[in-house]
Amino acid sequence: MATPIFYSGTKNASSWAMRAWLALKAAEYPFEEVVVDIRRPQRFINLARIGNISPPACVPVLDTGRTVIFDSNAIMEFANDVSGGRLLPRDPETRAHARALVAWQHTGLSSICHRISFESAFYPFKRALSTEEQTECRRLLDCYEACLADSGGPFLFEDISLADFMHTPTVIRLYRHDVDLRNHPETRCWMETLLAYSWIADWIAEADRLPHIWFDNYLLPNASAASLISIDDNPDIDASPHVGIIDPLPNQNRALVRR
């Protein structure tokens, strides 16, 4: 039987692919990763090709060889199933609580800090969170803190779960923008534990080396580029512009560069 194929996305752009990828890794599910370049302008051609196997024409997609799973949350639930259910709590009420956190993120997390994109977490120069953004974060941080108090940590529901993986990109973007954690010590510890987790650290390391993807709405209204602060100075980052369209390969289902 052919190895399942996981169609991922550009590491410093595809937060949804990251979530599903982490769940599959934790489930020890074997797969071949195919990274789809979703940066403009090549994203349009590349995602049109994904549309040959996936109705939404977006990533992530998991082709098991028998079926195609084309939603990040569905892929994560599949990972939990193939792992024997160990990526969600056993207790029904606790499991429902974990799924509620997963669903909150999957439905947009109430647009908390919507200007702080996943891509911006990898900028060499970052702006400070506004007072309004820090306030928006507070209810999310309160939720994390309560979960950790109930579970005792080190993860949201004691053992690492789909809830942790679903919120990992949010942790990356907020922690790297110096969200105020002074009143949330357990959340700080959890975030730092997540960021050091081997697969998460591997993804971040690769994302940090990629060309940056800048968005015009990153700066606050009336702010200038002079307001940006150099948070990290990484000589390994490739800051050169990068535009390229993948070359077509004979098999349309695998017409993307493999990793």
PEQUIHU-V190156 format. One record per pair of residues at least 6 apart in sequence whose ideal C-beta (glycine too) atoms are under 6 Angstrom apart, sorted by the first residue. I is the first residue (numbers start at 1). J is the second residue. If there is no record, write none. Layout:
{{I/J} {I/J}}
//
This chain:
{{1/65} {2/65} {3/32} {4/31} {4/64} {4/65} {5/32} {5/34} {5/63} {6/31} {6/33} {6/62} {7/34} {7/36} {7/59} {7/61} {8/17} {8/21} {8/33} {8/35} {8/60} {9/17} {9/36} {9/38} {9/59} {10/37} {10/38} {10/39} {11/206} {11/207} {12/119} {12/122} {12/207} {12/210} {13/38} {13/119} {13/213} {14/38} {14/59} {15/118} {15/169} {16/72} {17/59} {17/60} {18/169} {18/203} {19/72} {19/165} {19/166} {20/60} {20/72} {20/75} {20/76} {22/165} {22/199} {23/76} {23/79} {23/165} {24/79} {25/199} {26/87} {27/79} {27/82} {27/83} {29/79} {29/82} {33/259} {34/256} {34/258} {35/259} {36/46} {36/59} {36/256} {37/46} {39/213} {42/245} {45/245} {46/246} {47/57} {49/255} {50/57} {51/57} {52/252} {53/68} {53/253} {54/61} {54/68} {54/70} {56/70} {60/72} {61/70} {62/69} {62/75} {69/75} {69/78} {73/106} {76/162} {80/87} {80/88} {87/161} {87/162} {88/95} {88/98} {88/161} {88/162} {89/95} {89/98} {89/157} {98/157} {98/161} {98/163} {101/163} {102/162} {102/163} {102/166} {105/166} {105/167} {112/136} {112/140} {113/133} {113/136} {115/217} {116/173} {116/177} {118/169} {118/173} {119/213} {120/218} {121/172} {121/173} {121/176} {122/207} {122/208} {123/212} {125/228} {125/230} {126/177} {126/231} {127/227} {127/228} {129/177} {130/220} {134/180} {137/179} {141/184} {141/187} {144/187} {145/184} {145/186} {145/187} {147/156} {148/186} {148/190} {151/157} {151/158} {154/193} {155/164} {156/163} {156/164} {168/194} {168/200} {171/191} {171/194} {175/191} {181/187} {181/188} {194/200} {209/236} {211/238} {211/242} {246/256} {246/257} {248/255} {249/255}}
//
